[in-house]
Amino acid sequence: MAIQKTDKIWHNGKLINWDDAHIHVMSHVVHYGSSVFEGIRCYELPSGPAIFRATEHMQRLLDSAKVYRMDLPYSLEEIVKGMLDTVSHNGAWPCYIRPVVFRGYGDAGVNPLNCPVEMYIVNYPWGKYLSGDGDGVDVCVSSWTRLAPNTLPAMAKAGANYMNSQLIKMEAIANGYVEGIALDKGGFVSEGSGENLFLVHRDKLITAPLGNSVLPGITRDSVLQIARDLNIPIVEQMIPREMLYIADEAFFTGTAAEVTGIRSVDRIKVGKGGGLGPVTKALQKEFYAIVHGEKKDRHNWFTTVPVGSKAGSKQPVGV
């Protein structure tokens, strides 16, 4: 999906013009992948625009930066405010928000410590990530293994990790699938290229623990909370590959994917086929009811975007 330009981008504490957001070709990040980032959604509720789990996303960004020794001069509150200011000024919602922190132009070589740490926050309209009909998407098990522990840290949302994700995604598309599922170094189920994975087996909701090279997804956490609200039994366990083929239901979660059902894995129908299962439907219905403002925000997941003069000239969302 093409990026739809907005007016301003937050850069190191200031709003700059979209077309002025440039980096040098010799920036460290270009050569060595030294970036961490977030993907966040702002929804349009009946009460106005609101960012979903803004604080949790930005805390994960700070955690990722800490792992890579990127010192940011901003507090959690300051970068959440920067996100709110960006969305409010641009007047574009619902939208996707991309905060990114990276090593900029400085020394040449692998050592990043003398390269400045830059931060940008961008927002733009964006629609559905995983295409598919209401029955779910067709996926495969990738030949590419997820990152092994103590190589690249899977709990950090780093740009370099997504080179692995690109291999998984491109292979899946080349073979006629929408998405790929990666196994970890032990051959157990990990996650999709950019999504967490859930299975339903014998009325239990199953997902892999973080130790299986799983990103601690914010939407994953939200779905687990919704499952508790609905009294759905939850099991976090190592998942053998064959469980994918005998599961009654399966679905992805993520900021981009939201809650997307899986119809088949390696051309084996999930469950009995013929549509989403009852647990997936219940979780999906509750999730969308919350994020669309049809149900109360009982867990205080939303941060309201202050609407100023831009609200009257809200950008059209072409998605």
C-alpha positions as CSV (number, residue, x, y, z in Angstrom):
1,M,0.0,0.0,0.0
2,A,1.4,3.4,-1.1
3,I,2.3,5.9,1.7
4,Q,-0.2,8.8,1.8
5,K,1.8,12.0,2.6
6,T,0.8,14.1,5.6
7,D,2.0,17.6,6.5
8,K,4.4,17.3,9.4
9,I,6.8,14.8,11.0
10,W,8.1,14.9,14.5
11,H,11.9,15.0,14.6
12,N,13.9,15.3,17.8
13,G,11.2,17.2,19.6
14,K,10.1,19.5,16.7
15,L,7.5,19.2,13.9
16,I,9.2,19.5,10.5
17,N,7.8,19.4,7.0
18,W,7.2,16.0,5.5
19,D,9.6,16.7,2.6
20,D,12.4,17.9,5.0
21,A,12.7,14.5,6.7
22,H,15.9,13.3,5.2
23,I,19.0,11.4,6.3
24,H,22.4,11.1,4.8
25,V,23.3,8.0,2.8
26,M,26.3,7.5,5.1
27,S,24.1,7.3,8.2
28,H,24.9,4.3,10.3
29,V,21.4,2.9,10.1
30,V,21.7,2.6,6.3
31,H,24.7,0.4,6.4
32,Y,24.3,-1.5,9.7
33,G,20.5,-1.6,10.3
34,S,20.8,0.2,13.6
35,S,17.2,1.2,14.3
36,V,14.3,0.4,16.6
37,F,10.7,1.3,15.9
38,E,7.0,0.9,16.7
39,G,3.8,0.4,14.8
40,I,0.8,2.0,16.4
41,R,-2.8,2.6,15.4
42,C,-4.9,5.7,16.0
43,Y,-8.6,4.9,15.7
44,E,-11.5,7.2,15.0
45,L,-13.9,6.7,17.9
46,P,-17.4,8.3,18.3
47,S,-15.7,10.7,20.8
48,G,-12.9,11.6,18.4
49,P,-9.4,10.2,17.5
50,A,-7.6,8.1,20.1
51,I,-4.3,6.2,20.0
52,F,-4.4,2.5,21.0
53,R,-2.1,1.6,23.9
54,A,0.1,4.6,23.3
55,T,2.1,4.3,26.5
56,E,2.7,0.6,26.2
57,H,4.0,1.0,22.6
58,M,6.3,3.9,23.5
59,Q,7.6,2.0,26.6
60,R,8.5,-0.9,24.3
61,L,10.3,1.5,22.0
62,L,12.3,2.8,25.0
63,D,13.1,-0.8,26.0
64,S,14.3,-1.7,22.5
65,A,16.5,1.4,22.5
66,K,17.9,0.5,25.8
67,V,18.9,-3.0,24.6
68,Y,20.9,-1.4,21.8
69,R,22.4,1.3,24.0
70,M,20.6,4.1,22.3
71,D,20.2,6.9,24.9
72,L,17.2,9.1,24.2
73,P,16.9,12.5,25.9
74,Y,13.1,12.2,26.1
75,S,10.9,10.8,28.7
76,L,8.1,8.4,28.1
77,E,5.6,11.2,28.6
78,E,7.4,13.5,26.1
79,I,7.4,11.0,23.3
80,V,3.8,10.1,23.9
81,K,3.0,13.8,23.7
82,G,5.1,14.0,20.5
83,M,2.9,11.3,19.0
84,L,-0.3,13.1,20.0
85,D,1.0,16.4,18.6
86,T,1.9,14.8,15.3
87,V,-1.5,13.2,14.8
88,S,-3.4,16.3,16.0
89,H,-1.5,18.6,13.7
90,N,-1.8,16.5,10.6
91,G,-5.5,15.9,11.1
92,A,-5.2,12.4,9.5
93,W,-7.1,9.7,11.3
94,P,-7.7,6.8,11.5
95,C,-4.0,6.3,10.8
96,Y,-0.9,4.3,11.3
97,I,1.9,5.8,13.5
98,R,5.5,5.0,13.0
99,P,8.0,6.2,15.7
100,V,11.6,5.2,14.8
101,V,14.9,5.7,16.6
102,F,18.2,5.2,14.7
103,R,21.9,5.9,14.6
104,G,22.5,8.8,12.2
105,Y,25.5,10.3,10.5
106,G,28.8,10.1,12.4
107,D,31.7,7.6,12.3
108,A,32.1,5.0,9.7
109,G,32.4,1.4,10.9
110,V,30.4,-1.1,12.9
111,N,30.9,0.8,16.3
112,P,27.7,3.0,16.6
113,L,28.6,4.8,19.8
114,N,29.9,8.0,18.1
115,C,26.8,8.3,15.8
116,P,24.0,10.5,17.0
117,V,20.7,9.0,18.0
118,E,17.8,10.4,15.9
119,M,14.1,10.0,16.5
120,Y,11.2,10.6,14.2
121,I,7.4,10.1,14.5
122,V,5.4,9.8,11.3
123,N,1.7,9.2,10.9
124,Y,-0.3,8.4,7.7
125,P,-3.6,6.8,6.7
126,W,-3.4,3.0,6.3
127,G,-5.9,0.2,5.9
128,K,-5.9,-3.6,6.1
129,Y,-2.5,-5.3,6.2
130,L,-3.3,-8.9,5.5
131,S,-5.6,-9.2,2.5
132,G,-8.2,-12.0,2.6
133,D,-11.9,-12.6,2.8
134,G,-13.9,-13.2,6.0
135,D,-12.9,-16.8,6.1
136,G,-9.2,-15.9,6.9
137,V,-5.9,-16.0,5.0
138,D,-3.9,-18.9,3.6
139,V,-0.4,-19.2,5.1
140,C,2.6,-21.5,5.0
141,V,5.3,-22.7,7.4
142,S,8.5,-20.8,6.3
143,S,11.8,-22.5,5.5
144,W,13.4,-19.6,7.3
145,T,13.9,-20.0,11.0
146,R,13.1,-17.2,13.4
147,L,16.0,-15.5,15.2
148,A,17.9,-17.7,17.6
149,P,18.2,-16.6,21.2
150,N,21.3,-14.7,22.0
151,T,21.9,-13.7,18.4
152,L,19.5,-10.8,17.7
153,P,17.3,-10.0,20.7
154,A,13.7,-10.9,19.7
155,M,12.2,-8.9,22.5
156,A,13.5,-5.7,20.9
157,K,11.6,-4.4,17.9
158,A,14.6,-3.6,15.8
159,G,14.8,-2.9,12.1
160,A,17.5,-5.5,11.6
161,N,15.2,-8.2,12.9
162,Y,12.9,-7.5,10.0
163,M,15.4,-8.7,7.4
164,N,14.5,-12.1,8.7
165,S,10.8,-11.1,8.4
166,Q,11.3,-10.0,4.8
167,L,12.7,-13.4,3.9
168,I,9.7,-15.1,5.5
169,K,7.2,-12.8,3.8
170,M,8.8,-12.8,0.3
171,E,9.0,-16.6,0.3
172,A,5.4,-16.9,1.3
173,I,4.2,-14.5,-1.4
174,A,6.4,-16.2,-4.1
175,N,4.7,-19.5,-3.2
176,G,1.2,-18.1,-3.4
177,Y,0.5,-17.5,0.3
178,V,-0.4,-14.3,2.1
179,E,1.9,-14.9,5.1
180,G,4.5,-17.3,6.5
181,I,4.8,-18.8,10.0
182,A,8.4,-19.1,11.3
183,L,9.6,-21.9,13.6
184,D,12.3,-21.2,16.2
185,K,15.7,-22.8,16.3
186,G,14.3,-25.8,18.1
187,G,11.6,-26.4,15.4
188,F,8.8,-25.1,17.6
189,V,6.2,-22.5,16.3
190,S,7.3,-18.9,16.8
191,E,5.3,-16.3,15.0
192,G,4.5,-14.8,11.6
193,S,6.8,-12.4,9.7
194,G,5.1,-9.4,11.5
195,E,2.4,-10.9,13.7
196,N,2.0,-13.0,16.8
197,L,0.1,-16.3,16.4
198,F,-2.7,-18.0,18.4
199,L,-4.2,-21.4,18.0
200,V,-7.4,-22.9,19.5
201,H,-7.3,-26.6,20.4
202,R,-10.0,-28.4,22.3
203,D,-11.5,-25.1,23.6
204,K,-8.1,-23.7,24.8
205,L,-6.4,-20.6,23.5
206,I,-2.8,-21.4,22.9
207,T,0.1,-19.1,22.1
208,A,3.9,-19.5,22.2
209,P,5.8,-18.0,25.1
210,L,8.3,-15.2,24.6
211,G,11.2,-17.7,24.9
212,N,10.3,-19.1,21.5
213,S,11.7,-15.9,19.8
214,V,8.4,-14.1,20.1
215,L,8.0,-10.3,20.1
216,P,6.0,-9.2,23.1
217,G,3.2,-7.9,21.0
218,I,0.9,-5.2,22.3
219,T,-2.1,-6.6,20.4
220,R,-1.1,-10.1,21.6
221,D,-1.3,-8.8,25.2
222,S,-4.7,-7.1,24.4
223,V,-6.2,-10.3,23.1
224,L,-4.9,-12.3,26.1
225,Q,-6.7,-9.8,28.3
226,I,-9.9,-10.0,26.2
227,A,-9.7,-13.8,26.5
228,R,-9.6,-13.5,30.3
229,D,-12.6,-11.2,30.2
230,L,-14.5,-13.8,28.2
231,N,-13.4,-16.7,30.4
232,I,-11.5,-18.4,27.6
233,P,-8.9,-20.8,29.0
234,I,-5.3,-19.7,28.0
235,V,-2.2,-21.8,27.7
236,E,1.2,-20.4,26.9
237,Q,3.3,-23.4,25.8
238,M,5.8,-24.5,23.2
239,I,3.9,-25.4,20.1
240,P,5.1,-28.3,17.8
241,R,4.7,-27.7,14.1
242,E,2.0,-30.4,13.7
243,M,-0.2,-28.5,16.1
244,L,-0.8,-26.0,13.2
245,Y,-2.4,-28.8,11.2
246,I,-4.7,-30.2,13.9
247,A,-5.7,-26.9,15.6
248,D,-9.4,-26.2,15.6
249,E,-8.8,-22.5,14.9
250,A,-5.8,-20.2,14.2
251,F,-5.3,-16.4,13.9
252,F,-2.7,-13.7,13.8
253,T,-2.6,-10.6,16.0
254,G,-0.6,-7.4,15.5
255,T,-1.0,-3.6,15.2
256,A,-1.2,-3.9,11.4
257,A,-3.0,-7.3,11.2
258,E,-5.3,-6.5,14.2
259,V,-7.0,-9.9,14.6
260,T,-6.9,-11.9,11.3
261,G,-8.1,-15.4,11.0
262,I,-6.1,-18.2,9.3
263,R,-8.0,-20.4,6.8
264,S,-5.2,-22.9,5.9
265,V,-1.6,-23.8,6.7
266,D,0.5,-25.4,4.0
267,R,-2.8,-25.9,2.1
268,I,-4.3,-27.9,5.0
269,K,-7.6,-26.4,6.2
270,V,-7.6,-25.2,9.7
271,G,-10.3,-27.0,11.7
272,K,-13.3,-28.1,9.6
273,G,-12.8,-25.2,7.1
274,G,-15.7,-23.0,6.0
275,G,-15.0,-19.9,8.0
276,L,-13.7,-18.6,11.3
277,G,-14.2,-20.7,14.5
278,P,-16.3,-19.5,17.5
279,V,-13.3,-18.5,19.7
280,T,-11.7,-16.5,16.9
281,K,-15.0,-14.8,16.1
282,A,-15.7,-14.0,19.8
283,L,-12.2,-12.4,20.3
284,Q,-12.3,-10.6,17.0
285,K,-15.8,-9.2,17.7
286,E,-14.8,-8.0,21.1
287,F,-11.5,-6.5,19.9
288,Y,-13.2,-4.6,17.1
289,A,-16.0,-3.4,19.3
290,I,-13.5,-1.9,21.7
291,V,-11.2,-0.3,19.0
292,H,-14.2,1.1,17.1
293,G,-15.8,2.6,20.3
294,E,-18.8,0.3,20.3
295,K,-17.9,-0.9,23.7
296,K,-16.4,0.8,26.7
297,D,-12.7,1.1,27.0
298,R,-12.7,-0.8,30.3
299,H,-8.9,-1.3,30.4
300,N,-8.0,2.3,29.6
301,W,-6.3,1.4,26.4
302,F,-6.9,4.6,24.5
303,T,-5.2,8.0,24.7
304,T,-7.3,10.8,23.3
305,V,-5.8,13.0,20.6
306,P,-6.4,16.7,21.3
307,V,-8.3,18.0,18.3
308,G,-7.5,21.6,17.4
309,S,-7.9,23.7,14.3
310,K,-6.9,20.9,12.0
311,A,-10.0,18.9,12.9
312,G,-12.1,21.2,10.6
313,S,-9.7,20.3,7.7
314,K,-9.3,16.6,8.4
315,Q,-7.4,14.9,5.7
316,P,-9.4,12.4,3.6
317,V,-8.4,8.8,4.4
318,G,-8.0,7.0,1.1
319,V,-8.0,3.5,2.5
